[in-house]
Amino acid sequence: IDYGHDGRHDGVTFQGVKDHRSHPPLARPGDADLTAYVDFGALSIAANTLYTKTYGPMAQGVFLQKLGIRERAEILMKGADGSLRDEIWSALARLTGAKEMGTLFKVMAIGESKMPPPPGFESV
């Protein structure tokens, strides 16, 4: 799971993220998460061999919905007070929302050719 495109991305792709904000990636090593836009198309071509198969990429929101994130959130909200319910709902929206991480992040799996598709990729 990472930021990415199905193809080449022009521009700066290496970046640091700290407290949900852009951060100079090499300013203070270890203080920020480092990320780069992944070319999922190139990764898929490189990973598809006689012995491996790729699944995806698909939007993170779609993937998490297939794994049952909404149902899990509803179960968690049943036993929660008002503020915790709001927090769970907000986290769900951030992870799966079209204007949030749900479309910005992509998911790809690489597995052995003989194995069945991993969870969430059954119909891909």
C-alpha positions in Angstrom: 0.0 0.0 0.0 1.5 3.3 -1.0 1.0 6.5 -3.0 1.3 5.7 -6.7 0.2 5.6 -10.3 -0.2 3.0 -12.9 2.5 4.6 -15.0 5.3 7.1 -14.8 4.9 10.2 -12.6 6.8 13.3 -13.6 8.0 15.5 -10.8 9.4 14.9 -7.4 8.2 11.6 -5.9 10.5 11.2 -2.9 9.1 13.0 0.1 9.0 13.0 3.9 5.8 13.1 5.9 5.5 14.0 9.6 2.3 14.7 11.5 0.3 14.4 8.3 2.3 17.2 6.7 5.1 17.4 4.1 8.5 17.4 5.8 12.0 17.6 4.2 12.9 14.0 3.8 16.6 14.3 4.9 16.3 17.2 7.4 16.2 14.9 10.5 16.7 11.3 9.6 14.3 9.1 11.6 11.8 11.8 12.4 9.7 11.5 9.3 8.1 8.7 7.2 9.8 8.5 3.8 7.7 7.7 0.7 7.9 7.9 -3.0 5.2 7.6 -5.7 5.3 4.0 -6.9 5.0 3.2 -10.6 2.7 0.2 -10.1 2.7 -0.5 -13.9 6.4 -1.0 -13.9 6.3 -2.9 -10.6 3.7 -5.3 -12.1 5.8 -5.9 -15.2 8.9 -6.6 -13.2 7.1 -8.9 -10.7 5.1 -11.0 -13.2 7.3 -14.0 -13.9 6.9 -17.6 -14.4 6.7 -18.1 -10.7 4.9 -14.9 -9.5 1.7 -13.1 -10.2 0.6 -9.6 -9.4 -2.9 -8.5 -8.2 -4.0 -4.9 -8.6 -3.3 -2.1 -8.2 -6.6 -1.1 -6.8 -7.7 1.9 -4.8 -7.1 1.5 -1.0 -10.7 2.3 -0.3 -12.0 -0.4 -2.6 -9.5 -2.9 -1.1 -10.5 -2.1 2.5 -14.2 -2.3 1.7 -13.6 -5.8 0.2 -11.9 -6.8 3.4 -14.9 -5.6 5.5 -13.7 -2.4 7.0 -17.2 -0.8 7.2 -18.7 -3.9 8.9 -15.8 -3.9 11.4 -16.2 -0.2 12.1 -19.9 -0.7 12.7 -19.1 -3.4 15.2 -16.6 -1.2 17.0 -19.1 1.7 17.1 -21.8 -0.4 18.8 -19.8 -0.6 22.0 -18.3 2.9 21.9 -19.4 6.3 23.4 -20.2 9.3 21.2 -16.7 10.7 20.9 -15.2 7.3 20.1 -17.9 6.6 17.5 -17.0 9.9 15.9 -13.3 9.0 15.9 -14.0 5.6 14.3 -16.3 7.2 11.7 -13.6 9.8 10.9 -10.9 7.2 10.6 -13.1 5.1 8.3 -13.8 8.1 6.1 -10.1 9.1 5.9 -9.0 5.6 5.0 -11.7 4.9 2.4 -13.0 8.2 1.2 -12.7 9.3 -2.4 -11.2 12.6 -1.4 -8.9 11.1 1.2 -6.6 8.1 1.3 -9.2 5.9 -0.4 -8.1 6.9 -3.9 -4.7 8.4 -3.2 -3.3 5.2 -2.0 -3.1 2.1 -4.1 -2.8 -1.6 -3.1 -0.9 -4.3 -5.0 -0.1 -7.8 -4.0 2.6 -10.1 -5.4 2.2 -13.8 -4.9 3.3 -17.2 -6.1 1.6 -18.1 -9.4 0.1 -21.4 -8.0 -1.5 -19.8 -5.0 -5.1 -18.5 -5.0 -5.5 -14.7 -5.0 -5.0 -13.0 -1.6 -7.9 -11.7 0.3 -9.4 -8.6 -1.3 -8.1 -9.6 -4.7 -10.4 -12.6 -5.4 -12.3 -10.9 -8.3 -9.4 -8.7 -9.7 
